[in-house]
Amino acid sequence: MKRRGWNPATWVSLVPNGLGHVKPNHYWEIVRTIWENRDNLGKAWRILHEGVCDGCALGTAGLRDFTMKGVHLCTVRLNLLRLNTMPPLDIHRLHDVADLQRLNGRELRALGRLPYPMLRRRGEAGFRRISWDDALNEIAARLRNTDPHRMAFYLTSRGITNETYYVAQKVARFLGTNNVDNAARLCHAPSTTAMKQALGVAASTCSYRDWIGTDLLIFIGSDAPNNQPVTTKYLYYAKQHGTRILVINPYREPGLERYWVPSVFESALFGTRLADRFFQIHTGGDIAFLNGTLKHLIERNWLDWDFISAHTRDFERVQAALAQQSWDDLERASGATRGEMLAFAEALAQAKSAVFVWSMGITQHEYGVENVKAILNLALARGFIGREYCGVMPIRGHSGVQGGGEMGCTATTFPGGKPITPDTAHWLSEQWGFAVPEWKGLSCGDMLDAAYNGELDVFYAVGGNFLDTMPDPAYIRTALARPALRVHQDIVLTTQMLVEPADTVILLPAATRYEQRDGGTETSTEREIIFSPYLAPPPAEARSEWEILLSVAERTKPEQAHLIHFADGQQIRNEIARIVPEYNGIQHLHQTGDHIQWGGRILCRDGRFGTPDGKAVFTPLKPPVTALPPGMFVLKTRRGKQFNSLIHDERDPLNGALRDDVLINPVDAATLGVREGDWVILRSAVGEMRARIKFAPLKSGNIQVHWPEGNVLIDAHQRDPGAGVPSYKALVSIHPITEAVLQEQR
């Protein structure tokens, strides 16, 4: 497909750089980043020039990536830079946590890096500095006397490397437990589950380069310009090559509607209209919409029968199920018309290639696995898997999560995604030289339930902040307060560290990936394993994350320390290559730019799937129906100017929303008798939240608030039964706050 020159038809405005529009100011972000890092510009430049981005999972080698020519740099990476360059905090601030408990996460981070191990006992006002020996001996003594079923390890995605994930899960099993999990659980566990069952693989089947040149690029429940800003550059080039972009979402995301790509002169000057069409559906209406689309494809015989016959099974079961689903029911459940489903089906029928991209708008439901399977059904019906410019991509928002699961850092799988069974546990025991437990462990939500119920004695968290990431913060606070020992291994202070200890809380200062001894690797969304070198020493006494975990294990079982010990990062990579065959080649990555893509550009090439019989599996699906009582709304949480739970600004530059705004359709607001800017109370079955009305092009009957602020409205126990992911949505009522109440609150 021939690349076009400038295309005025895609321009947003003739006003240079979108002046007057609600949009990010990328150039100001660059200036602010330089100013924030002015005390350590040398390290900042080395990180940008030589390191692999610790932000989203697009993956870079310095300022380059593997998809396009030119610079790969975005505001997310710039906003995270200060975490790696700021000086140590003043530990005297930790001597009394009363003042710290009044600070939010952003203010706590600004205090600086954690410099030394710190300890707090029950009844003490704050933390005191201790030596590494004292900290490790205390943790080891507790673990040595703890039933493995009553200990748990959790790792966030905060720039954590494959080496750390691998060592962490090996340490957990060395200590006798499978209670180990990572942040991917909160994001794409439904994708992993559904894809493994339907396709036999649990990762993106295509690469980012397949976006540029595909006929259709389809985003479902994903706001890539917000969470992965560099993708807008990919989208610009895709448009230049004739790709049509379709979006299925309750909200017409402004970043997908138009964007000013700062490193492309035409787009920076005039902006780029990205989406060719939005299909607005109800929150949770994805299965109904996709089923309706497939029903049209079947009725009009717009299917790839050759692909279906040769490479799939159980399609007749889907046909039979769809025949029983009426158009009225599909329209009601989806929020879209039969004609809109037909328009989407026609676009698929006319396309020779398509890439489906989805994110947490699909996965974070109590039926997230089924949502993903609905996408897979549609892609398989048109044969859009297993060839170039085609595929299904659960886009990752964090640079560590893809590798976390593949390294075996989950409660239900071993390295390489092998399910936990007696046979796989026996095989791994032979490889490692110690007994590996064969029972399935606790995933993240189960760990917190166990802690709440008094069934955990040791809770070891590497990064993360459950208070900001999980639903129902009051429930989470109680859960965190009950284990006798909590260990927080991190680079900065977080609010969860300040929860009162049942007995003891220990803080362990960690190095970032750029400070990790012998460097480290990450795995991107497209399965690129990329080497990031050691660039600078960590502050004060901070240590590499995998070294800390090894030290804990070795002190817990000193008589078996030789079975768990790694002398350096190279030894870890050597073992990964042996235990996880897909990662063979990781042992040869040594410097910036070194990378391998496991599986190659395309998985399931030519219709050869990873299932036992080599065929993909269709799944009959019944759309969920949300009974919406009069006056109630379906609320979903969303991201703003933030990375994961790290909030960088009070205002979202893509839509102008403040952190305490509730996005609502203007017609719904009028029905309630509220105006833009009015204050209201949102009430769910589990909590309430004060919010300000902000009009938005949102499907009627649906509202959105920022995450984590909206977590107070979410039921902590409403999860996908197949993947354990919380459903970050709720049924809520909206209650205007009268002027009298406002005056009283003032």
N, C-alpha and C positions, 0 to 999 in steps of 0.2 A: 504494500500500500504506500503510495507516494506521499511524502511529507509536504504539507502546504506551507506557504509563506504566511505573512500576516493575514489574519482573517477578521475583518471588522464585524462580521456577523456574530462573533463571540464576545465582542467588547461589552463591558458593563456601562461605561461612561466615558465621555470625551474629556472629563475633568481629570487632570494629571494626578496620578497616585491616589485616586479615590477620595480626594479632599472633600470633606462634608459627609462622607459615608461612614456608617458604623463598621469599622474594620480594624484589624491589628495594625499597629504602627511598628513595623519590623525594624526600621532604622533607629527609632528611639530605643527599642529593645537592645540593639547592638551597643548603643552608647551607654545605656544603663548597665549592661553586663561589664563593659570595660571599667566603668566607675566602681561597681561593686567589687571587682577583682583587682583593683589598682594596687593593692598591697602584695599581690602574688601573681603578677601578669605573666611571668616566665612559666610557672606551672600551668596556668590557664591556657597559654598558647600551646604548650606541649600536649596537653590533654586533647585540645581541638585538632591539632595537627597530626598526632600520632596515635591517639587512643581510639577505641571503639565506643561509640555513643552509649551512655548509660541511660538513655531515655527510652523511646519506643523501640520496637523490634524490627525496624527497617534495616538496620545494620549498616555500619560504615567502616572504612579503614582510613582513619584520619578524617579528611574532608571529602572523601570520595566514597561512592558506593558501587554496586555491581549492576545497576539498572540504566544509568544515564551518564552522559558526560557532564562535566561542570561540578560546581561545589554542592555538597550535601550538608546543609546546616539549617537548623530551624530554631524557633523560639523555645521549644521544650528543652533542647540541649543547652541553650544559653541560660535558661532559668535554673537548670540543675547544676551549672558549673560551680557556683559558689559553695555548694556542699563539699566540693573537693579541694577548695583553696582557702577556706576560712581558717583562722587560728583556733587554738583550743579555747574552750570556755573557762571561766574562772570557777574552780570547783567550790569556792566559798559560797556561791549561789545555791549549791545543793545541800548546804548544812541545815537549812530549814525550807521544806518544800511548800510551806503555806503561801509564800509569794509566787512561787512557780505555778501553783495550781490555778492562779488567776490568769495565766497566760494561755493563749491558744497555740496550736502547733506551729504556726508561722513564726510567732514570737519566740518560742522555745528553740527552734532551729537557729534563729538569728543570734543566739547566745554563743554559738561556736561548737566545735567538734568535742566529743567526749575524749578526754586525754588519759584518764587512769581508771583502773577498776575501782568501783565504789560499792559500798554495802550499807544496807539499812535494815535494822531489826524492828520487829513489832514494838510499837510504843515510842519509837525514836522520832524526833522531829524531822530528820532528814538523813542524808547519806554522808558517810565518811570514807576517805580514801583508804584503800588497802593494797597490799602488794599482789602481783600476779600469783605468786605461790599461795598466798592465803585464799585468794578467790578460787583458784583451781582446786585446792585441797578441800575447801568447803563444798563445792559442787560435787566433786568426786565422792566425798564421804556420803552425801545425801543419795546420790545415784546408786552407790554400792549397796545401800540398805533399802532401796525402793523396788517394789514389785515392778517388772517391766511393763505390765499392763497399766500401771499408775504413773507412768512418765510419758511426756509427749514433746516432740520437736516440731517447730513450725518455722518455715523460711519464707520471707517476703521476696518480691522481685526486684528489690532495690539494688540494681546494678550487680547482683550476685552472679558469679561466674559458674560455668559448668563444673569446674574443679571443686568449688565450695559445695555445690549441690551434691556431687558424687560423694565427697567425703562425709557430708552430713548424714546422708541416708546409710552409708556404710557404718558410721559411728552408731547410729540408732540401732541397727541390726546387731552390731558388735555388743551392744549393751542389752540385747535381747528383746527389743521392741520393734514393731512395725507402725507404731504411732508416730508417723512422720508425714508432713504434708507441706505444700508450698502454695504461693499466692495464685497459681493458675487455677486452683480450685474455685476461686471467686469469679473467674472470668470465663475460661473456656473448657472446663471439665465436661459440660454437655456436648461441646464440639468433639472432644476426644472420644467420649463414649459413643456418640452417634456414628462418627466416621469409622471408628474401629469395627463397629457392628455391621455397618452397611458397605464399607469399602475395604476393610482390612488394613487401613492405614489411618494414623491419627495426626496428620499434619497437612498443611497446605499441599494440594496436588500440583500446583503450578508455581510460577515465579513472578516477581513484580514486572519483569520485562514482558510478560504475557499481557499486561494491561495495555501496553503501547502497541496497538495493531489489532487487538481483538475487535470484533464487530460491536459487541455489547459489553459494557462494564456495569455490573448491577450491585448496588449497595443496599443491604437490608439490615436495618437496625444498627447502622454504623455511621458515625460522624467523623470520618477520617481527617478532615481539615482541622478539627479541634484536637484530636488525640494523636494523630500522626501528620503534622503539618507539611512535612516534605512530600507527602503523597500528592499535594496539590500541583507540584511540579510534574509528577508523573501524569496526572490528569490533564495538565496543559498539553504535554507531548502526545498523549493519547488522542485528545481532540484534534491536534494537528495531523494525526494519521487517520482521521475519519471515524474514530470510535464514538459511539453513542453511549451516554451515561444515564442510567435509569436508577431512581431511588425509591425504595419502599420504606415508608416511615410515617408515624403519626404527625411529625413536625417537619415543616419545610426548613430544614437546617440551612441557615444563611451561608455557612461556609461551603456547603455543597451547591448552593445556588449560584454564588459568585465569589471570586477570590482574586486578590492581587498578589501574584507570586513575585516576591521581591527580587529574585535573581534572574528573572526572564524579563527583558526590557519591555516587550510588547505588553505583557500582563501587568508588570509594575506600573506602566503608564496608564493603561486603559482598563485593566481588570479583565477577568475571563469568566464568561458564563459557563459553568461546569455542567450541571444536570440538564439533560434534554427533556426529562419529564419526571415529575414526582407522582407517586401513587400513595395517597394518604389513606392510612388504615387506622383502625382502633389499636390501642396498646393491647397486645396479645392476640391480634387478628391475623397474624402471619400465616398460620396453618390454613385457615379458611381461605385467605387470598390465594395462596400458592396451590391449594387443592382446586380452587375454582379455575385457576390458570391451567392446571393439568387436565381438568375436566374438559375445557375448551380444546386443548391440544388433541385429546382422545376423540372427541366428537367430530373434529374436522380432519382427523388423520394427519396431524402435523407432527408426527413422531418419527424418530429414527429407529425404524423397526429392525434394520439390520444389526444395529448396536444392541438393542434390547434383546433380540433373539440370541445373539452370539455371546454376549458378555454379562447378562444379568439374569436374575430369577425373581419369581414372585410378583411379576408385573400384573398378572391376571387378578391377584388378590387386591391390588390397588384399584384396578378397573372396577371390580365388583363393589368395593367400598364407596368409590366416587359415584357410582350409579345410584346408590341409596341416599346421597346427599343432595338435597334440593337447592336450587339457586336462591330461593328465599332465605334458607338457613345460612348459606354461604355468604350472602350479602349482609345479613344481620350480624353474623359473627365477625366478619372482616371489617365492616364499616365502608366497604367499597361496593361499587355497582358491578353487575354482570358485564356491562360494557367496558368498564375499566379493566376487569380481568381479561376480557377479550383483547383489549389493546395491548396488554402486556404479553399475552399469548402470541399475538400477531408479530410483535417485535422479536420474540424468541424464534418463531417459525421462519422469519425472513433472514435471521442471522445464521451465518456459517460457523461462528465461534462466539463464545461468551465466557466471562469470568464472573463468578458469584462471590461477593465479599460480605462478610457479616461480622458483627461484634456483639457487645453485651446487651444491645437491644433485643437480640435473639436469644441469648443464652441465659440471662438472669430472670428466668420465669420458673414457676413450678413445673412447667412442661418444656424446659429448654432443650432436652434431648429430642423431643418430638419436633420442635421448631426446626432444629438442624436437619432432621431427617426429611422434613418437607422440602427444604432446599435441595437436598441430595436427590430426592425423587424427581424433581423438576430437571435438574442437570442431567441425570441419567436418561430421562425420557427423550432428551434431545441429543444425547451422545456428546455432551460438553465436558467430558472428563477423559484424560489420557492422551491429549494431543496439544500441540503448541497453540497459544492464544485461547486456551480453554482451561477451566478448572474451578475448584471450590477452595476458598481461602478464608479460614477463620483468622482475621487479622489480629495480631498481638499488639497490645498497648504498652508492653514492657519488655525490656531487652533481656530479661532473665528467664521469663516463664517457659518459653519453648523448650529450653534445655532442662528445666527443672524436672518435668515429667519424664523426659528421655533418660535422665540420669537416675531415675528410680526414686525420686524424692516424693513419693506418694504412699498412702496407706494401703493401697490395693495392688500396686505393681512394683516389680523389681526393675533394675536398670534394663533399658531397651524396651520397656513397656510389657515385659513378661508378667502375666498375672500371677498373683501369689497362690501357689498350690504346693502340696507336699513335694511334687517332682521338681518344680523350679527352685524351691527352698533347698532341696537336697543338692541340686546342681550348683547353686551359688555357695553352699557350705563347702563343697569340694574345692571350688575356685578360691575361696577366701581362707580356708583353713580353720574356720570356727562355725559353730552351729548357728544357722539363720532361722529365725522364727517363721513358722508356716501359717500362722493365723493372720487374718486380715485385721489391719489396724484401724485407728480412729482418724477420720478426715477432719478438716478444720472445724466445721460446725459441731461434729461429734466431740472433739476435744473440749470445746467450750461448754458443751452440755455436761460433759463429764466433770469439768472443773466446777461448774455451777452446782452439781450434785455431790460435790465432795469426793469425787472418785479419782482425782489426780493429785499426786503429791509433789511432782516436779514438772514445771512448765517452762520449756526452754524456747525462747523466741529469738530468731535471727532477723532483726529488722522488723518492719511492720508496725501497725498500730490498730489493734482490734477495736479500740474505742471509736476510731474514725472510719473503719472499713466495714464493720459488721452491723446488721440491723439491731435496733433496740439497745442503745448504749447503756441504759440502766441495767439491763440483764447482763451485758458484757462486763460492766464494772464489778458486779457481784461475782461473776465467774472468775475474774482475774484476782479477786481478793481472797480466794479460798485455797489454792494450792499452798503447801507449806513453804516451797521454794519457787520463786520466779527468777529466771535468768533472762536479761535483755542484752543481747549482743548487737550493738548498733554503732552508728557514726555520730548521731546527734540525740538530744533529748526528745522524748515524745510524751504525750499525756498519759499513756498507759503505764509508763515507768513510775508515775507518781501515785498510782493506786496504792492504798494502804496495804502493807504486807500482812499475810496471815502469820508468818513467822519471819521470813527473810526475803529480801530482794537484792539481787546482785546485778550491777551494770558492768559490761565488758566492752572496752573501746575497740572498735574494729577499723581496719583499713578499707579504703575504697578499692575498686578494681584496678585503678591506676597506681595504687600503692601495694598491690598484692605481689608478694615475692615470686619471682619467676614468671610474672605476667599471668594471663588467664584468657579464657575463651568465652564467647557467648554464642547462642544459636538464634538466628533471626526467624521471622515469620516464614520466610521462604527456604528455611533449612540450611542457610549458610552458616557454617561454623567459622568464626572469625577470631583471630588472635589479637589481643590487646596487650601491649608490653608494659612491663614495670616502668614507671616514669618518674616517681619521686617517693621519698620515704614518708610514712604516715606521721601525724603529729604525736609528740610526746611518747607515750607507751602503747599506742594502738598497734594491734597485730593483724596479720592477714587472717581472714575469716576461717579458712580451712585449717590453719595452724592452731587456732584457738580450739576448734572442735576436736582436733587430734589430741591436743594436750589434755582435754577433759577426759577423753576415752582412755588414754594411756595411764592417767592417774587413777581412774576408776578401777581398771584391771591391769595393774602393772605387770603381773605375771604373763599376760598375753599381749603386752604392748607391741611386741615385734610383729604380730599378725595384723595390726592396724596402721603401723607407722609408714609414712611417706617422707622421704628425705627432702623432696622438692616438688615443684609443680610438674616437672617433666615426668616424674614417676607416676603421678596421678594420671596424666594424659596417656601414658603407656598402658596403664591398666584399663582406662576407659576404652581404648581401642581394642583391647582383648575381650572385655566383658560385653561391650555393645558393638556388634559388628558394623552397624550402620555408621559408626563414628570412626571406623578405621581410616587413618590419615590425620586424625587430630594430633597424633604424636609427632607429626612432621611440621607443625605450625610453630614458628619461633619469633616472627617479627611482624611489624605493622604491614598490612597488605596480604599476609598469609591467610588463606581461607580455602575451605572445601565445602561443597554443597552435597549433603548426603542424599542419595536417591537421584541426583541429577536434576536438571531443570524441570522435568515432568515425572510425577509419580503415576502409577497405573497406566503406563504408556501402552497404547494399542489395546486398551481394554483388559489388561492383565492385572487383576486386583489381588489384594493381599489376604483374601478370605480363604478358608480351607479348600474350596473347590475352584478358586480363581475367578469367581463371578460376584459382581456387586448385587446387593440385596435391596429390593424395593420394600417399603414398609407402608401398609395401609394405616391411615391416620384419621382420627375423628377430631374435628376442630373443637377446642374448648369454648364453652359459652359462658361469658361473664354476665350474671344477672345483676343489672345495674338499677338499684332502687331509685325511685324519683328523688331528685335533688342530690344524688351522689355522683362522684367522678372517679375515674380510674387514674391514679397518680403513679408516675414513674419517675425515678431519680435520673439525673443527668450530670455531665461534667461541665465545668466552666473553665476559667483561666487557672488550670491546675494540672498536676501530673499525679495520677493515682490520688491519694489523699493529701498530697502536698499542694496547698492552695497558694498561688503566686500573686493573685490580685483579687480585689473585691468585685471587680466588674469584668464580665466576659466581653472581650473586644469583638467577638463575632456577632453578638446580638444585643449587646448593651445591657444585659440582665445583671443585676446585683445578686449577691449571695443569698439574700433573704427574699428574693422575688419568687412568685409563683407564675409560671407561664400559663396563659389561658386564652381560649378563643374569645374574641370580643363579643360574639353573640351570646355565649354562655355567661360572660360577665354582665351583659345587659339584663339577661334573665334574672340574675341574682341581685340586680340593682346596685352593682358596684362599678366604679370607674377606675381607670388606670391610675395607679399611685395609691389607691385605698388600701388600708390595712385590714387583713382578715385573719381568722383562726382556721387552720386546717385540722380536722379531727378524723382519726382512724380508730379502729378497734383497740389499738395498743398505745396511742399517744396523740399529742397535738403539737402544732407548730404555728408560730406567728409569722405571717408572710405578707408581702406587698404585691398587689395585683399588677401584672405586666401583660399587655396584649401580645399575642403571638399567633402566627399562622399554623395553629394546631388543630387537629381533628376535634370536632365538637364532642364533648363528653370526656375528654382526656385533659389532664393537666400535668405539668412537670415542675419539679423543684430540684435544687442542686443537691448533690451528694458530696460530703456526708451529712450536711445539715438536715436533710429529709429522713435520715435513718431513724429518727425518733418515731416516725409513723409506720415503720416496717416491722412486721412480725418476725422475730428471730427464728421461728420454727417453721416458717413457710419456705420449703426448699424443694428442689427437683429431687424426686426419690431415686432417680437413676444416677445422679452425679453429685448430689449434696450441695448444689449451689443455691444460695439464698435467692428468693424472688424479691427483687428490689422494687416492688410495687404494692399498692394498697388501694382499697376503696375508702374514699374520704368524703366528708361533707365540708362545705365552706360557709363560714359564719362571719358576716361583716362586723367590724369593730366600730362601735358608735363613737362620736366625738367625745361624749362624756367619759367613756372608758379610756380613750386616749389621754384626755386631760388628767384622769386619775392616775394613769400609769406614769405620766410625766412628773 
